[in-house]
Amino acid sequence: MGNRLGAWALAVATVASAVTLAPDRAAGAEPPAPPAPVVVDQRFTASDGVTLQTTLTSSGTVEAKPTVVEFSPYGDNSQTLTVGPDYNYLLVQIRGTGDSDGSFDALGPKSQSDVVEVLEWACNQPFSDGRLALNGFSASAIVLYNSWHQELPCVKAAILKSGTHELYRDLLVPGGLMNLVPGAGVLALIGAPALLQGVDRLQRNPGSSLDVIGGLFTSGVNAGLAHPSLDAWWAERGWRGDANDIPVLMINGFYDVESRGAFQGYQALRADGAHLVMEGGHDGVPVGTDGGAAEAAAWLDHFVRGEANGIEAQPRVSLTLARGDRASYLKGEHVTVQGADWPLPGTSWTELALAPGQSLELAPPTTRRTASYLTVPSLPTMTDVPNIALIDAAGASVLTGALPLLTQNTLAGLDGLTAQAFTTGALTSDVDLAGPVALDVNLSTTTPGSGIWAVLSDVAPDGTSHPLTVGRLSTSYPGLVPGRSLTDGHGRVVQPYGDYTHPSPATPLQFRRYQVELWPVGNRFEKGHRMLIGTSLASPLALPGLHTLRIGGADGARLRVPVLPGSDLAGALTP
């Protein structure tokens, strides 16, 4: 990938000496090939003495240009955005990863301090014209969210794709339940390049290898076992405020393993002019879209280079909704809706009561009853929507494509995977849902620390049931953080903001109220389809038990779903 040189001066001199003026091209001649990219490695020394590997990529001669900076834990060649010749790109390997020294701190305070120091350094390097932009995808976006409480020098704009706004809530311990799949996957993806680049590290600084290995091990233990509650350790690895005035473009998809982060990040940064584009992430880009690539290019050109391309006047929120299931969505069966904010202005939440006969009704039954189900582990492909979308995109689609029942919960009621499933009647017209979903239940359990697991699905006329989104909550965390939950015009909580700071184990067999946050849904329920809410347990670390919920009466279970303007769920359910 071009020439790798050890110092900027040598790089610039060598490349410049190789540049010659091309003769005039004859009419009709092929245009000259673009210059080969120049790649320059240089080590940056942080204030505590730890050195980080940086790599600058430039099209042609290294010269002062706007520079996009990405902080990645995935080692060499892990750049996640392609930029044109008007930009340089600086990839910084996070401390304790790849070929950078130091101890990985799970994107904590030391990594955050490095962000500020590197940006200040980069702004004054010969390759920079003083205008920086930030790019992040997944972990490289998370470290930026975590750093936003610091002033980020010289940054004019940012693009954050598929990153968590709050690492605890959005990815690793949603609802107070351990989420092992992405946590283990991230550590493996970080550890592999650190191992592959270990030879260079040993030759350069033999003592740093122990720091790298120790940091990865400690981060895994801390995130997985040592900090099950949302404590000070987690607070240092989440959102802590906005000390900047940087326009940010968020890109993600409704099925992404980190989808909640984009919505929460947009709300935190909308005062700075943020935009939100939902059309694909870890789980793939749906046919008919470009995954936000055009918006990203225009975003940089406008806010960094000052180009008058009108991107700032585009609708601030663009949502690509599925039309029944993820597989068809990826194949191009989707619909896009746009608006000025998130949730879209005019969204209303329709409340559906869980009723006897396993139905969802507009009017709650007057007589109170109970319904019980066993919290036994379910088949994740049927119930763990975001994690399975990630694994499916990584290659499991070969299996799920051959056996489509694996990605449906059609059989759940037959084998105990979803012991309680409540459905509406068939819709008489299309209904668009987009926004957070809430399940409000009074529930008892035989086992303190068990998990409430709720899946919202689209049931087609042929009876196939496709999961859309999931809500998770440990029965040890019944409370909400005052003032942080989203409520509708009736004062009902439609996006619970759970309090996970101190566990309060349930008393066996005693009812208490739980408000379960389901991550935002984005789906068009077409005429003839039905909505289904199912309960099960899919977390291997949560304890098995017997759950009993109240249905009917004033304190019976309720589901609140976000209905977009132009849709009428109540009308579509009225005979």
C-alpha positions as CSV (number, residue, x, y, z in Angstrom):
1,M,0.0,0.0,0.0
2,G,2.5,2.6,-1.2
3,N,5.8,3.5,0.5
4,R,6.2,3.1,4.3
5,L,8.6,5.7,5.6
6,G,9.7,6.5,9.1
7,A,9.7,10.3,9.2
8,W,7.5,13.0,7.6
9,A,10.4,15.0,6.2
10,L,11.8,12.0,4.4
11,A,8.4,11.1,3.1
12,V,7.6,14.5,1.7
13,A,11.0,14.9,0.1
14,T,11.0,11.4,-1.5
15,V,7.5,11.7,-2.9
16,A,8.0,15.2,-4.1
17,S,11.2,14.2,-6.0
18,A,9.3,11.5,-7.8
19,V,6.6,13.9,-9.1
20,T,6.9,15.0,-12.7
21,L,4.6,17.1,-14.8
22,A,2.6,15.0,-17.3
23,P,2.6,16.1,-20.9
24,D,-0.6,17.4,-22.4
25,R,-2.9,14.6,-23.2
26,A,-4.1,14.1,-26.7
27,A,-7.8,14.4,-27.3
28,G,-9.6,11.2,-26.4
29,A,-6.6,9.8,-24.5
30,E,-7.3,7.9,-21.3
31,P,-7.1,10.1,-18.1
32,P,-4.0,9.5,-16.0
33,A,-4.2,7.0,-13.3
34,P,-4.6,8.5,-9.8
35,P,-1.4,8.7,-7.8
36,A,-0.6,5.8,-5.6
37,P,-1.4,6.4,-2.0
38,V,1.5,7.3,0.2
39,V,1.5,5.7,3.7
40,V,3.6,7.0,6.5
41,D,4.1,5.4,9.9
42,Q,5.1,7.5,12.9
43,R,5.0,6.9,16.6
44,F,3.3,9.4,18.9
45,T,4.4,9.7,22.5
46,A,1.7,10.4,25.0
47,S,2.2,12.6,28.1
48,D,2.8,9.5,30.3
49,G,5.5,8.1,28.0
50,V,3.4,5.5,26.2
51,T,4.0,5.4,22.4
52,L,1.1,4.9,20.0
53,Q,1.4,3.8,16.4
54,T,-0.1,6.2,13.9
55,T,-0.4,5.8,10.1
56,L,-1.1,8.6,7.7
57,T,-2.5,7.8,4.3
58,S,-2.4,10.5,1.6
59,S,-3.2,10.5,-2.1
60,G,0.0,11.6,-3.8
61,T,2.3,14.1,-2.2
62,V,2.0,14.4,1.6
63,E,0.9,18.0,2.1
64,A,-1.3,20.1,4.4
65,K,-4.9,19.0,3.9
66,P,-8.0,18.5,6.0
67,T,-7.3,15.3,7.9
68,V,-9.7,12.6,9.1
69,V,-8.6,10.9,12.3
70,E,-9.7,7.5,13.5
71,F,-8.8,5.9,16.8
72,S,-9.0,2.1,16.3
73,P,-8.2,-0.9,18.6
74,Y,-8.1,-3.3,15.6
75,G,-4.5,-2.8,14.6
76,D,-2.9,-1.9,11.3
77,N,-5.0,-1.3,8.1
78,S,-8.3,-0.9,10.2
79,Q,-9.4,2.3,8.6
80,T,-13.2,2.3,8.2
81,L,-13.9,5.2,5.9
82,T,-12.7,5.9,2.4
83,V,-12.0,9.6,1.6
84,G,-11.1,11.3,-1.6
85,P,-7.8,13.1,-2.6
86,D,-8.9,16.3,-0.8
87,Y,-8.2,14.6,2.6
88,N,-5.5,12.9,4.5
89,Y,-6.4,10.0,6.8
90,L,-4.7,9.4,10.1
91,L,-5.3,6.0,11.8
92,V,-4.2,5.9,15.4
93,Q,-3.9,2.5,17.1
94,I,-5.4,2.8,20.6
95,R,-3.0,2.1,23.5
96,G,-2.6,-1.5,24.4
97,T,-3.8,-2.7,21.0
98,G,-2.2,-3.4,17.6
99,D,1.4,-2.1,17.7
100,S,0.7,0.6,20.3
101,D,2.3,0.3,23.8
102,G,0.7,0.6,27.1
103,S,-2.2,-1.2,28.7
104,F,-5.7,-1.4,27.1
105,D,-8.1,0.3,29.5
106,A,-11.4,-0.7,27.8
107,L,-11.7,2.8,26.2
108,G,-11.4,4.5,29.6
109,P,-9.7,7.6,30.9
110,K,-6.2,6.9,29.4
111,S,-7.5,6.2,26.0
112,Q,-9.7,9.3,26.2
113,S,-6.8,11.5,27.2
114,D,-4.9,10.1,24.2
115,V,-7.6,11.3,21.9
116,V,-7.1,14.9,23.0
117,E,-3.3,14.7,22.9
118,V,-3.2,13.1,19.5
119,L,-5.6,15.6,18.0
120,E,-3.6,18.6,19.4
121,W,-0.5,17.1,17.9
122,A,-2.1,16.2,14.5
123,C,-3.5,19.7,14.2
124,N,0.0,21.1,14.1
125,Q,1.7,18.6,11.9
126,P,2.8,19.4,8.3
127,F,0.2,17.1,6.9
128,S,-2.6,19.1,8.5
129,D,-4.0,22.4,7.5
130,G,-5.6,22.9,10.9
131,R,-8.9,21.3,10.0
132,L,-9.5,17.8,11.5
133,A,-12.5,15.5,11.3
134,L,-13.3,12.4,13.3
135,N,-14.5,9.0,12.0
136,G,-15.4,6.0,14.1
137,F,-17.1,2.7,13.5
138,S,-18.1,0.4,16.4
139,A,-15.2,0.5,19.0
140,S,-13.5,3.5,17.2
141,A,-16.8,5.3,17.6
142,I,-17.2,4.3,21.2
143,V,-13.9,5.8,22.3
144,L,-15.1,9.1,20.7
145,Y,-18.4,9.1,22.5
146,N,-16.5,8.4,25.7
147,S,-14.2,11.4,25.0
148,W,-16.8,14.0,24.2
149,H,-16.7,15.6,27.7
150,Q,-13.3,16.9,26.8
151,E,-12.6,19.7,24.4
152,L,-11.5,18.1,21.1
153,P,-9.1,20.6,19.4
154,C,-9.3,21.5,15.7
155,V,-12.2,19.1,15.0
156,K,-14.8,20.5,12.5
157,A,-17.1,17.5,12.0
158,A,-17.5,13.9,12.9
159,I,-19.0,10.7,11.5
160,L,-19.9,8.0,14.1
161,K,-21.3,4.7,12.8
162,S,-22.6,1.8,14.9
163,G,-21.1,2.9,18.2
164,T,-22.5,2.8,21.7
165,H,-23.4,6.0,23.5
166,E,-23.3,4.2,26.8
167,L,-21.2,1.0,26.7
168,Y,-23.0,-0.6,29.7
169,R,-26.6,0.0,28.5
170,D,-26.1,-0.2,24.8
171,L,-23.9,-3.3,24.4
172,L,-22.3,-5.2,27.2
173,V,-24.9,-5.3,30.1
174,P,-28.2,-4.2,28.6
175,G,-31.0,-4.3,31.1
176,G,-28.5,-5.4,33.7
177,L,-28.0,-8.8,31.9
178,M,-24.6,-9.8,30.7
179,N,-24.3,-9.8,26.9
180,L,-21.4,-12.1,26.3
181,V,-21.4,-12.4,22.5
182,P,-20.3,-8.9,21.5
183,G,-18.0,-8.5,24.5
184,A,-16.1,-11.7,23.7
185,G,-16.1,-10.9,20.0
186,V,-14.6,-7.4,20.5
187,L,-11.8,-8.8,22.7
188,A,-11.0,-11.4,20.1
189,L,-10.9,-8.8,17.3
190,I,-8.6,-6.6,19.4
191,G,-6.4,-9.5,20.6
192,A,-5.8,-11.0,17.2
193,P,-4.0,-8.0,15.6
194,A,-2.2,-7.3,18.9
195,L,-0.9,-10.9,18.6
196,L,0.0,-10.6,14.9
197,Q,1.8,-7.3,15.5
198,G,3.5,-8.6,18.6
199,V,6.7,-9.5,16.8
200,D,7.3,-5.9,15.8
201,R,6.4,-4.8,19.4
202,L,8.9,-7.3,20.9
203,Q,11.7,-6.1,18.7
204,R,10.9,-2.4,19.5
205,N,9.9,-2.6,23.1
206,P,10.0,-6.1,24.7
207,G,8.5,-5.0,28.0
208,S,5.3,-3.6,26.4
209,S,3.9,-7.0,25.5
210,L,3.1,-7.8,29.1
211,D,1.2,-4.5,29.4
212,V,-0.8,-5.3,26.3
213,I,-1.7,-8.8,27.4
214,G,-2.5,-7.7,30.9
215,G,-4.7,-4.8,29.8
216,L,-6.8,-7.1,27.5
217,F,-7.2,-9.7,30.3
218,T,-8.1,-7.1,32.9
219,S,-10.6,-5.4,30.6
220,G,-12.3,-8.7,30.0
221,V,-12.6,-9.5,33.7
222,N,-13.8,-6.0,34.6
223,A,-16.4,-5.8,31.8
224,G,-17.6,-9.4,32.3
225,L,-17.4,-10.1,36.0
226,A,-16.0,-7.5,38.3
227,H,-18.5,-4.7,37.5
228,P,-22.0,-6.2,37.0
229,S,-23.7,-3.0,38.1
230,L,-23.4,0.4,36.5
231,D,-20.7,1.8,38.9
232,A,-18.0,4.3,38.6
233,W,-15.8,2.1,36.4
234,W,-18.6,2.0,33.8
235,A,-19.4,5.7,34.2
236,E,-15.9,6.4,33.0
237,R,-16.7,4.4,29.9
238,G,-19.9,6.1,28.9
239,W,-21.3,9.4,28.0
240,R,-20.3,12.2,30.3
241,G,-21.5,15.3,28.5
242,D,-20.8,17.5,25.5
243,A,-17.9,20.0,25.8
244,N,-17.8,20.7,22.1
245,D,-19.8,22.3,19.3
246,I,-19.2,19.7,16.6
247,P,-21.7,18.6,14.0
248,V,-22.0,14.8,14.0
249,L,-23.5,12.4,11.5
250,M,-24.7,9.2,13.1
251,I,-25.2,6.2,10.9
252,N,-26.6,2.8,11.9
253,G,-29.4,0.3,11.3
254,F,-32.4,-0.9,13.4
255,Y,-31.0,-4.4,13.5
256,D,-27.5,-3.4,14.5
257,V,-26.0,-4.9,17.7
258,E,-25.4,-1.3,18.9
259,S,-28.5,0.3,17.4
260,R,-29.5,2.1,20.7
261,G,-26.3,4.1,20.7
262,A,-27.0,6.0,17.6
263,F,-30.5,7.1,18.8
264,Q,-29.2,8.2,22.2
265,G,-26.1,9.8,20.7
266,Y,-28.3,11.9,18.3
267,Q,-30.4,13.1,21.2
268,A,-27.3,14.1,23.1
269,L,-25.8,16.0,20.2
270,R,-28.7,17.3,18.2
271,A,-28.2,20.9,19.6
272,D,-24.9,20.9,17.7
273,G,-26.6,20.1,14.4
274,A,-26.4,16.3,14.5
275,H,-28.1,14.2,11.8
276,L,-29.2,10.5,12.1
277,V,-29.2,8.1,9.1
278,M,-30.5,4.6,9.8
279,E,-29.7,2.3,6.8
280,G,-27.3,-0.4,7.9
281,G,-24.4,-1.2,10.2
282,H,-22.7,-4.3,11.5
283,D,-25.5,-6.4,10.1
284,G,-25.1,-5.3,6.5
285,V,-26.3,-2.6,4.2
286,P,-29.7,-3.1,2.6
287,V,-29.9,-3.2,-1.2
288,G,-31.0,0.1,-2.6
289,T,-29.1,2.2,-0.1
290,D,-25.4,3.0,0.3
291,G,-25.2,2.7,4.0
292,G,-24.9,6.4,4.5
293,A,-21.8,6.8,2.3
294,A,-23.1,9.7,0.3
295,E,-24.2,11.6,3.4
296,A,-20.8,11.0,5.0
297,A,-18.9,12.4,2.0
298,A,-21.2,15.4,1.8
299,W,-20.9,15.9,5.6
300,L,-17.2,16.2,5.5
301,D,-17.1,18.4,2.3
302,H,-19.5,20.9,3.9
303,F,-18.4,21.1,7.5
304,V,-14.7,20.6,7.0
305,R,-14.0,22.1,3.5
306,G,-16.9,24.6,3.4
307,E,-18.5,23.2,0.3
308,A,-22.1,24.6,-0.3
309,N,-23.7,21.2,-1.0
310,G,-26.9,21.7,1.1
311,I,-26.3,18.7,3.4
312,E,-27.1,20.7,6.5
313,A,-30.6,21.5,5.0
314,Q,-31.5,17.8,4.5
315,P,-34.0,16.2,6.9
316,R,-32.1,15.6,10.2
317,V,-33.4,12.1,10.6
318,S,-33.8,9.5,7.9
319,L,-35.1,6.0,8.8
320,T,-35.0,3.0,6.5
321,L,-37.8,0.7,7.9
322,A,-38.1,-3.0,7.2
323,R,-41.2,-4.5,5.7
324,G,-41.7,-7.5,7.9
325,D,-38.3,-9.1,8.5
326,R,-34.6,-8.5,8.3
327,A,-33.8,-10.9,5.4
328,S,-36.2,-9.1,3.0
329,Y,-35.0,-5.7,4.3
330,L,-31.4,-6.5,3.4
331,K,-32.6,-7.7,-0.1
332,G,-34.2,-4.3,-0.7
333,E,-37.8,-4.5,0.7
334,H,-37.9,-1.4,2.8
335,V,-39.4,2.1,3.0
336,T,-37.7,5.3,4.1
337,V,-39.3,8.0,6.2
338,Q,-37.8,11.3,7.2
339,G,-38.3,14.0,9.8
340,A,-36.8,16.8,11.8
341,D,-36.1,15.0,15.0
342,W,-36.0,11.6,16.9
343,P,-38.4,10.3,17.7
344,L,-40.1,11.6,14.6
345,P,-42.4,14.6,15.4
346,G,-46.0,13.4,15.6
347,T,-45.1,9.9,16.8
348,S,-47.8,8.6,19.2
349,W,-47.6,5.5,21.4
350,T,-50.5,3.1,21.2
351,E,-51.0,1.0,24.3
352,L,-52.0,-2.6,23.9
353,A,-53.0,-4.8,26.8
354,L,-51.9,-8.3,27.2
355,A,-55.1,-10.3,27.5
356,P,-56.3,-13.8,28.2
357,G,-56.2,-16.1,25.1
358,Q,-52.7,-14.7,24.4
359,S,-54.1,-11.7,22.6
360,L,-53.1,-8.0,22.4
361,E,-56.1,-5.8,22.8
362,L,-56.8,-2.0,22.7
363,A,-59.1,-2.2,25.7
364,P,-57.6,-4.0,28.8
365,P,-59.8,-6.8,30.3
366,T,-61.6,-5.7,33.4
367,T,-60.9,-9.0,35.2
368,R,-57.4,-9.6,36.5
369,R,-55.7,-12.9,35.7
370,T,-52.2,-14.3,35.7
371,A,-50.0,-16.0,33.2
372,S,-46.9,-18.0,34.0
373,Y,-44.0,-19.2,31.9
374,L,-40.6,-20.8,32.5
375,T,-37.5,-18.7,31.9
376,V,-35.5,-21.4,30.1
377,P,-32.8,-20.5,27.6
378,S,-34.2,-20.0,24.1
379,L,-32.7,-20.5,20.7
380,P,-30.9,-17.2,20.2
381,T,-31.5,-17.1,16.4
382,M,-35.2,-16.9,17.2
383,T,-35.1,-14.4,20.1
384,D,-31.7,-12.5,20.3
385,V,-32.3,-10.1,17.5
386,P,-29.2,-7.8,17.6
387,N,-26.6,-10.4,18.4
388,I,-27.9,-12.8,15.8
389,A,-27.9,-10.0,13.1
390,L,-24.2,-9.5,13.9
391,I,-23.4,-13.2,13.7
392,D,-25.5,-13.7,10.6
393,A,-23.6,-10.9,8.8
394,A,-20.3,-12.6,9.9
395,G,-21.2,-15.8,8.0
396,A,-24.0,-17.5,9.8
397,S,-26.3,-16.5,7.0
398,V,-25.3,-19.6,5.1
399,L,-27.0,-21.6,7.8
400,T,-30.0,-19.3,8.5
401,G,-30.6,-18.9,4.7
402,A,-30.8,-22.6,4.3
403,L,-33.0,-23.0,7.4
404,P,-35.1,-19.9,7.6
405,L,-37.0,-21.3,10.6
406,L,-33.9,-20.5,12.7
407,T,-34.6,-16.8,12.3
408,Q,-38.3,-17.0,13.0
409,N,-40.0,-17.6,16.3
410,T,-42.9,-19.4,14.7
411,L,-42.2,-22.6,16.6
412,A,-41.5,-20.9,19.9
413,G,-44.9,-21.7,21.5
414,L,-44.5,-25.4,20.6
415,D,-41.2,-26.1,22.4
416,G,-41.3,-23.7,25.3
417,L,-38.9,-21.2,23.8
418,T,-41.6,-18.5,24.1
419,A,-44.0,-19.8,26.7
420,Q,-46.2,-16.7,26.5
421,A,-46.8,-14.9,23.2
422,F,-49.6,-12.3,22.8
423,T,-50.7,-11.2,19.3
424,T,-53.0,-8.6,17.8
425,G,-55.6,-9.4,15.2
426,A,-54.8,-9.0,11.5
427,L,-54.3,-5.4,10.6
428,T,-56.8,-3.9,8.1
429,S,-54.2,-1.4,6.8
430,D,-50.4,-0.8,6.8
431,V,-49.0,0.6,10.0
432,D,-45.5,2.1,10.4
433,L,-43.8,1.8,13.8
434,A,-40.5,3.6,14.5
435,G,-39.3,4.5,18.0
436,P,-38.6,3.0,21.4
437,V,-41.0,0.3,22.7
438,A,-41.9,-0.3,26.4
439,L,-43.3,-3.4,28.1
440,D,-44.9,-2.5,31.5
441,V,-45.5,-5.5,33.7
442,N,-46.3,-6.6,37.2
443,L,-44.4,-9.8,37.6
444,S,-43.3,-12.3,40.2
445,T,-40.4,-14.7,40.0
446,T,-39.3,-17.8,41.9
447,T,-35.6,-16.9,41.3
448,P,-34.1,-13.5,42.2
449,G,-31.8,-12.3,39.4
450,S,-33.6,-14.0,36.6
451,G,-34.2,-12.2,33.4
452,I,-37.2,-10.7,31.6
453,W,-36.7,-11.1,27.9
454,A,-39.3,-9.7,25.5
455,V,-39.3,-9.9,21.7
456,L,-41.5,-7.9,19.3
457,S,-42.2,-9.7,16.1
458,D,-44.1,-9.3,12.8
459,V,-46.4,-12.2,12.0
460,A,-47.1,-12.7,8.3
461,P,-50.5,-14.0,7.0
462,D,-48.9,-17.5,6.5
463,G,-48.1,-17.6,10.2
464,T,-44.4,-17.1,10.0
465,S,-43.2,-14.9,12.8
466,H,-40.1,-12.6,12.4
467,P,-38.4,-11.0,15.4
468,L,-37.8,-7.3,15.0
469,T,-36.4,-6.0,18.4
470,V,-35.8,-7.2,21.9
471,G,-36.0,-5.9,25.5
472,R,-34.0,-7.3,28.4
473,L,-34.2,-6.6,32.1
474,S,-32.8,-8.4,35.2
475,T,-35.4,-8.8,37.9
476,S,-32.8,-7.3,40.2
477,Y,-33.3,-3.8,38.7
478,P,-36.9,-2.7,38.9
479,G,-36.2,1.1,39.3
480,L,-35.9,4.0,36.9
481,V,-33.6,7.0,37.0
482,P,-35.8,10.0,37.9
483,G,-36.3,12.3,35.0
484,R,-34.4,10.3,32.4
485,S,-37.2,8.2,30.9
486,L,-39.1,9.3,27.8
487,T,-42.8,9.8,28.3
488,D,-45.6,10.4,25.8
489,G,-48.4,13.1,25.9
490,H,-50.3,11.0,28.4
491,G,-47.4,10.9,30.9
492,R,-46.8,7.2,30.2
493,V,-43.2,5.9,30.1
494,V,-42.5,4.8,26.5
495,Q,-38.7,4.5,26.9
496,P,-37.7,3.4,30.4
497,Y,-34.3,4.5,31.6
498,G,-33.4,1.9,34.1
499,D,-31.4,2.4,37.3
500,Y,-28.7,-0.3,37.2
501,T,-26.5,1.2,39.9
502,H,-27.5,-1.0,42.8
503,P,-29.3,-4.4,42.5
504,S,-32.5,-5.0,44.4
505,P,-33.1,-8.7,44.2
506,A,-36.7,-9.7,43.9
507,T,-38.5,-11.4,46.8
508,P,-39.6,-14.8,45.5
509,L,-43.3,-15.0,44.5
510,Q,-43.9,-11.4,45.3
511,F,-45.3,-9.2,42.5
512,R,-43.6,-5.9,41.6
513,R,-43.6,-3.6,38.7
514,Y,-41.0,-3.7,35.9
515,Q,-40.7,-1.4,32.9
516,V,-38.7,-3.1,30.2
517,E,-37.0,-1.0,27.4
518,L,-37.2,-2.6,24.0
519,W,-34.7,-1.1,21.6
520,P,-36.2,1.1,18.9
521,V,-38.2,-0.8,16.2
522,G,-38.3,0.3,12.6
523,N,-40.9,-1.7,10.6
524,R,-43.9,-1.4,8.4
525,F,-46.5,-3.9,9.5
526,E,-48.4,-4.5,6.3
527,K,-52.1,-5.2,5.9
528,G,-53.0,-8.7,7.0
529,H,-50.0,-8.9,9.3
530,R,-50.1,-9.1,13.1
531,M,-48.0,-7.8,16.0
532,L,-46.6,-10.3,18.6
533,I,-44.9,-9.8,21.9
534,G,-43.3,-12.9,23.3
535,T,-41.5,-13.5,26.6
536,S,-38.6,-15.9,27.0
537,L,-35.1,-16.1,28.4
538,A,-32.1,-15.9,26.1
539,S,-29.3,-14.9,28.4
540,P,-27.1,-17.9,29.3
541,L,-26.0,-16.1,32.6
542,A,-29.5,-15.3,33.9
543,L,-31.0,-17.8,36.2
544,P,-33.9,-20.1,35.3
545,G,-37.1,-19.8,37.1
546,L,-40.9,-19.4,36.9
547,H,-42.3,-16.0,36.0
548,T,-45.9,-15.0,36.6
549,L,-47.3,-11.8,35.2
550,R,-50.6,-10.1,35.7
551,I,-52.9,-9.6,32.8
552,G,-56.1,-7.6,32.9
553,G,-57.3,-5.1,35.5
554,A,-55.7,-1.8,36.3
555,D,-52.2,-3.2,36.8
556,G,-52.2,-5.7,34.0
557,A,-49.3,-5.9,31.5
558,R,-49.2,-3.2,28.8
559,L,-47.2,-2.9,25.6
560,R,-46.6,0.7,24.2
561,V,-45.6,0.9,20.6
562,P,-44.6,4.0,18.5
563,V,-46.9,4.7,15.6
564,L,-45.7,7.2,13.0
565,P,-47.8,10.0,11.6
566,G,-50.1,8.8,8.8
567,S,-50.6,5.4,10.5
568,D,-53.5,4.5,12.7
569,L,-52.9,1.3,14.7
570,A,-56.2,1.6,16.6
571,G,-58.1,2.0,13.4
572,A,-56.2,-1.0,11.8
573,L,-57.3,-3.2,14.7
574,T,-60.9,-2.1,14.8
575,P,-63.2,-4.4,12.8
